[in-house]
Amino acid sequence: MEDGKKALRFRKGWGIVVSVDKIGAGMEPQWDDMKVFLAVAREASLSGAGRILKMDPATVGRRIARFEAALETPLFVKSPQGYALSAAGDRLLVHAEQAEQAMRAARESMTGPSDTLSGQIRIGAPDGSANYILPQVCAQISADNPDLDIQILALPRVINLSRREADMAITVSAPTAGQLLVQKVCDYKLHMVASRQYLRSNPAIETLEDLKGHRMVGYIPDMIFDRELDYLNDLGVERVALASNSVSVQIKMLVQGTALGIAHDFTLPFHRQLRRIVTEDVSLTRSFYLVRHQGDQRSERLNRFAEALTRGVRDEVARLEAMT
């Protein structure tokens, strides 16, 4: 090994060996130090890490200072905006996440095989699938695995798996960066819709030309977090009179009967007052993907949950679309 570099061994961490520049010959860092490092790296602040670790920020700061002293190198660059990883911290992060995954796999191996899942699993998802698909799917998985706690994180943005916001995520496009496992789940359909009340109160809408002059419901233009969601722009709609970053809010706006908009077919069985219109001219297809940490493929528990989730989402989308 080059001068100034030594092997950093986590004797408490299942014998995992990683290498970091300028590691000192003093005290050996422990796995607990790595957990603190990971929390600060993901939250970019002592207070955020403290909430995750259930420690006060001052204690987190002391633990980081001790860890940096043991390694004889700064792991973070401090600024008013928070804690950003230094070059050495960025290199260490890869190994720390590998150690975390190995610890998780080791704990699972100690429990032995089981017919049911247990513990806690968090799924991140855009609010359309989180509101209309995942509740039914997760309720069934929960019924089959009574010792399993399932959390649905519904956010109108991309879920940050690198910060461990969730164990896995449903997305509407396949990410191309990062060490991730990406699996296509299924396609789903969207159409232009209007409430029955709106259709009764306005001239017949039978072609794209007939859409001109109608008020539209859609996403807030500058808050569209994925190109796949920019439906109205693709149709040449220049103004969105009623906008929200939430699919659920958009649907409720459409139910009020004052505008037209694009809706997922799988939402329509829940809102019978909405009708699809101009279906031959406006018929969109998008896809759901399941995204996971690459290292989690070694976890039999997460593999089994991912399989059940994928199958459940696929079946539920098909069931609801068949009712439209």
Summary of the structure (lengths in Angstrom):
residues: 324
radius of gyration: 24.4
end to end distance: 64.8
largest distance: 80.8
contacts: 990
relative contact order: 0.13
helix: 44%
strand: 25%
